[in-house]
């Protein structure tokens, strides 16, 4: 007698929440690859980044989205459009909160979660930093706020409960075909990850408005058998920002380049040669044409 083949399951699992609650850390833990940049600064994720996990009988398309904010300029409006799209095509929604948080920064998004027709997993993150009693209080609070959600306490950083969440997602996943080739890890290009890695180093090392005024554009990405040659332009909005970014005797820019190169060598498993330049691109964050060019709207 033939063994019956398991039905193939597939779906979009979209992660939403306020800035800095650990969405990118969770996505990287679930996918097992460092796809979303992680820093301690808000608004780190600007795009919607897909991470694809495939096995013979399933394909999960995870989606990391920008943290929910009240938009102040056109770039941020575009970022919130990525969040809206995550509600539209989700088969499962992951709503991520951290201990002590009690409101989503946009009431309309919260209403959509309350009325969601698809399963909602509310993940209470950073429980490793809290007392057990406090965790219980928070679980009770969220049970009242979102009665339709399944609540799971986690630590994305410590990878606590990640396997439980992954298995629960597999149970909830609908039957369906694979949306992407089985060997594909993400929908983003190699240049995108170069840009994000450089941007991450700027987020780590610079303060105030510098990280938020920066966009990175990889102009050259040439791969041979043993080396990848990269030339990338870092855009800033003002001349003063350019000076700060380059630093005394070019040391600031050199540090960004060195750290990005090390990470990219790990990511691509190849020797990297990287050249960085800084250009002033006035008010690009409020310029529709420029935003379109960088993939925002």
Secondary structure, DSSP 8 states (H G I E B T S, - for coil): --------EEEEEEEEEBTTSSHHHHHHHHHTS--S---SSTT---S-EEEEEEETTEEEEEEE---B----SHHHHHHHHHHHHHHHT-SEEEEEEETT----S-HHHHHHHHT-SSEEEEEEE-GGGS-HHHHHHHHHHHHHH-TTEEEEE-BTTTTBTHHHHHHHHHHH--B---SS-TT--BSS-HHHHHHHHHHHHHHHH--TTGGGG-EEEEEEEEE-SSEEEEEEEEEESSHHHHHHHH-GGGHHHHHHHHHHHHHHHHHHTSEEEEEEEEEE-TTGGG-HHHHHHTT--
